[in-house]
Amino acid sequence: MTLPTRTYAAFLFDMDGTILTSIASAERTWTKWAIAHGLDAATFVPTIHGVQSVETVRRLNLPGVDPVAEAAAITAAEMEDVDDIEPIAGAAAFLASLPPERWTIVTSAPRALAEVRLKAAGLPMPATMIAADDIPNGKPAPDCFLVAAERLGVMASDCLVFEDAPAGITAGEAAGADVLVITATHGSSHQLDDRRLQINDYRNVTATVTSDGQLMVKSR
C-alpha cells in the first residue's frame, strides 16, 4: 500500500474494478460476442477493460460490423447480467464518508449500464457522474476527468483519481491529476512501478477532511 501525502479538493472514481467488480459479468457477455464474431476470446477479452465498448469494437475493424449498433447490443446484454456484481471491499463505507459535493464517478460505461451496476452493488450514484454518453473521447483521453473536475468546480490537478485499468490510469495522469491504483481485481498483473500510488481495496484506508476543507487518504 502506497498512499499520497498531499491533500485534494475532490476525489474522482472510476467504476468497474475500482469501486465495484463487474468483471465476471462483463467478460461473460464479451466472450459470447467474441466467439460469435470468430475472435479468440482468450486473447481478446482481457483488452476490453477501462475503454468504451464502442471503441473496443471499432478498433477491431471487423468487416460489416457497425460499432455503435454492436456496442448497444453488448450493453443491453450486460444490463441483464448483474447477479454477481458486488462492491470492492470497503468501498461503500469509504464513499459514504465523503462530502457528497466533493466526489464523483467517471466511468467508460454508458449511463444506463452504470446505474444498473451501481444499484446491483448497493453503491450511490452521484448527480455529477460522468459516463460514456457524456464524453466523445473516452479513456485514455483525459476529457472525462477534466469535465468531472469542472462539474465539481475544481481543477483536475487538485483531484485524486481512483483507477484500476491502464486506459484510466493514463487518462487521469494526462488530465494532470494524481492517480491511486486499486489492485483488487487485477493484482500483480499491473506490474506497477514501486513508486506508483496503490491500494488493494478500501478496508485499510480512511478519508479525512482537513481543517482547511481538503480531502486526504490515510491508513487506518
ABEGO torsion letter per residue (X at the ends): XBBBABBBABBBBBABGAABBAAAAAAAAAAAAAAAAGBBAAAAAAAABGBBAAAAAAAAGBBGBBAAAAAAAAAAAAAABAAABBBBBGAAAAAAABBAAABBBBBABBAAAAAAAAAAAGBBBBAABBBAAABABBOABAAAAAAAAAAAGBBAAABBBBBABAAAAAAAAAAGBBBBBBAAAAEAAAGBBAABBBBABAAABBBBBBAAGBBBBBBX
